[in-house]
Amino acid sequence: MNQIIGVTELQRRFRAVFDDVTKNHIPYILMRGSKPEAVLIPYEEYLKYKKFSDEEANQKFDVLMKRMQKLNAHFSDEEIEADIEAAIQEVRAEKRAGQAAAKKKT
C-alpha cells in the first residue's frame, strides 16, 4: 500500500522512510503542498518500469519504421540517399548562416 508524505516530513523521517521503501517494499508518494511531485520506490520496481518503458519505446519505433518503409517503398535507394544528402547540406548551410550571423553581432 502506498504511503503519502510531505517533503518536510520526509526530511525529518528519511531513515525510516528509506527502510520502509527498501526493506518493506512500500512506495511513498512525495507531496509538495497538496501536489504529488515524486515517488520513492524500491530499485527493483524502478528497473521493471524502466524495462517496460524501453520496450514500449522500441515497439513504437518498430511501428514507425514499418510505416516509413511502406510509405517509401516506391523510392529507390539512390533517391533516398540523394534526399538524405540534400537534407544534410541544407542543415549545414543553415548552421553556417547562423554562425556567420553570430559573428556579425560580436
N, C-alpha and C positions, 0 to 999 in steps of 0.2 A: 504494500500500500504506500502511496506517495505521502511524503510529508511536505508541508509548506512552511517556509521560514523566511523571515525578513533578512536583509543583508546585515543589518546591525546586530541582530540576534545571532546570525551565523558567525560573525566576528567573535562574539563572546563564547560561543559553544563549538568552535571549529573542531576541536579534537573529538568530541562526542559525535558530532555530525559526520565527520570523516570516518569514524569507526562504524557508524550505522550504515553508511554507504558501502564501505569496503568489506566489512565483516558480515553484516546482516542483509546486504543487497537491497537496502531501502533507498529509493530515489528521493531526492529533495528538490522541490521547486523553489528557486530563489526569487523573492519578491523585492522590488524597489517601490516603495509606496504601496499602491494597490495593484501594481502591474507585474506580471511574471516576466522575468528578464533572462533567466538561465536555469539549467537543470544540472544537478550533480548526480551522476550515475556511475555504477561500477565500470571499470575499464573493459571488462568482457562484454558488457552491453554496448558500450561505445563501439567496440570492434564489430559487433553484429550490425549496428546501424550503419557504420562506415561501409562495410562489405555490401550491404543491401543498396546503399546509395551508389556505390561504384558500379554494381551490377545493373542498376536501373539506368545509369548514365550510358553504360555500354550498350544496353538494349536500345535506347533512344538513338544512339549513334549508328547502330546497325540498321535501324529503320530508315534513318536519314540517308545512309549510304545506298541502300537499296532503291530508295526513291530517286536519288541523284543518278544512279546507274540507269534506271528506267527512263528518266527524262532525257538523258544524254546518250542513249543507245544509238541514235541515228547519226551522231557525230563521230568522225574518225579520230584516232589517237593524235594524228598530226594537227587536226583542227583544235583539239583540246589543248595540246601543247602550245600552239600559237596563241590561243586566248590567254593561257596562263602567262606566257612570256610578255604579252601586251599589258596584262594587269600589273606584272612586276615592274615593267618600265614606267607605267603610269604612276605607280606608288613612289618609285624612285624620283621621278620628275617633281612630284608634289613635295617630297621631302627636301629636295634641293631648293625648290622655290621657297619653302618655309625657312630653311637655313639662310638663304640669301636675304629674305625679309628681316630676319632676326639680326643679321649683321648690319643692315642699314639702320636699324634702331639704335645700335650701340655706337 
